Amino acid sequence: MAGNLVARAVHDLTAGAWFGGSLMGAIGLNGAASAAKDPAERTLLSSLGWKRWAPVQAGAFAAHLLSGLAITWENKGRTAAQEGVAGLNVYKTAVTLTGAAVTLYAGILGSKVEKLAGEGAEGATEPRPGASEELKAAQKQLKVLQWAIPVFAGWVIVLGSKHGEMQRPKNVIQGLLHRSS
């Protein structure tokens, strides 16, 4: 029971770190970087901030996945017996892995923007007129991804809440009865 509580806490906290970190980065970090007077500093400051966050985010993802495996293992009997749990597990896993892939891709694009920071920009995700096509393309994609990432993270949190609701005794009994009928 105590192990399950720890795994759930870690699972929820790491999803919260993903959500909060990505939202703060899009609003706070990218917004603040766009206020730099030197256009070359705008992309560089944003890139440096995201680079500092990346190891924390990677650790949070690893802990999220490991705690998710622990929770799944502990609930394998209920997952097999209670209607809807296995399907929700698959759905949540797909959303989590897709969101992780989007986050990783944003990191790759961010590295590209950092390498091209000398070209300058209007903001972290807004190219300057005359910027290279490579920089413009990366920033255009990042402009969308900076908002897609917290959507995925928030979606994972909502699905985690759904899992919690499915574990209420009343819902477990209903799921077991419905599955057996």
N, C-alpha and C positions, 0 to 999 in steps of 0.2 A: 504493500500500500504506500509506504513512504517513498519507495523508488518511483512509483507511478506519479506521485505528487510532484516530485522533483522533475521528472521527465516532462510533465505537463507544464510546470512553471517555466522550464527552460524553453520548451516549444513555443509557448505564448510570448515570452520575453524576446526571443529571437525574431519572431514575426513582427513584434512591435518595433524592434530595432531596425528592421528592414523598412517598415512603413515610415517610421518617424525620421530615420536617416535620409531616406530618399526624398521625402517631402521637404525636410529642412534644407537639403542640398539644392533642390529645384527652386525653392522660394528664397531662402536666406543666402546660401553661398553663391549661387548663380546671380541672384539679384544684387548682392553686395559687390561682386566682381565687376558687374557692368558699370558700377559707379567709378571705377578707376579712371584717372585722367588719361593715362597712356593706353591707347588701343591695344598694344601688344601685351600689356599687363592684364587686360580683361580676361583673355582666354588662359593665360598662364596662371593667374591666381585661382581661377576656378579649377583648372586641372590639378594644381598642387593640393587644393583642398580635397578634391575627390580622391586623389592618390593617397592621401593620409587616411581617408575613410575606408578605402578598399580592403585593407587587412582586417579591420573590424567587421566589415560586411562579410568577408569570406569566412571568418571564424563563426559569425552568427549563422550563416548558411549551413556550415558543417554541423554546428550544435543543433540546429533546427532539424536537419535530416536525421542525425543520430537519435535525438530525442523522439522524433516521429517513428523511427524504427522500433524503439523501446516501447512506445505506447501501442503500436500495432501488434507487437509480439505479446504484450500483456493482455491485449483484448482480442486475441485471435479466436477464442471460443465464442465470444459475443459477436464478433464480426461474422463468423460463419452462421450463427444461429438467429441473429436479430435482423429482420428485414430492413433493408436500406443502408446498413452500415458499410457493407463491402462496396456498394456503388458509390457512396460518399467518399470512401477512402480512395478509390480510383480517381474520382473527379478532383478531389483536393490534391492528390499527388500530381495529376496532370497540370493543374493550375500552378502549383508550386514550382514544378520543373520548367514550365514555360516561362514563368516569371523570373526564375533564376537564369534561364538562357537569355532573356531580354536584358536583365541586369548585367550579365557578362558581356553581351554585345555592346551595351552602352559603355562599359569600361574600355573595350577595344576601341570604340569610336573616340572616347575621351583621350586615349593615348595618342591617337592620330591628331586630334585637335591640339594637344600639348606640343607635339612635334612641329606643328605649323603655327604656333602661337606668335612667332615673329611677324606674321602677316598682319596681325592686329584684327580686331573685331569690334562690332558695336556692343556685343555682350557675349556671355558664355555660349549661347546658342543662336546668336544673331550675327551673321557675317557682315563685314564691311563691303561697300562697293569696291570692286576690283580684286576681291579675294580669289584665291585659286578655286577651281571647281572642286578639288579634293576637300578643301576646308569647308566650302559652302555645303557640299553633300553631307559631310560628317555633322556639321552643326544643324542642318535641317533635320536629320534623323534624330539627333540628340534632343532637339526641341520637342519632338513627339514622345520620345522614350522617357524623358524626365517626368512626364505626367503618366505614362503607361505603367511605370514601375510602381508608384504608390497605389495604383489601381489594383495591380496584381497582388501586392502585399496586403492591402485592405481586404481583398477578396479571400485570401488565405485566412485572415483573421476571422472573417464572417463565417467561413466554412468550419473553422475551429470551434466557433460558438455553436454552430449546428451540431457538431460532434458532441459537445458538452450537453446540449439539450437532449440528444438521443440517449444519454446515459442516465437521465433521471429515471428513478425506479418505475414510475408510471409508463414512461415511453419504452423502456426495456420490455416490460410485461406486454404492452400492446404489440411491440415489434415481434416478440417471441410467439405470441398467440396468433398473430396475423400470418406469420411465416409457417406455422404448423397447420393452419387451416387450408 
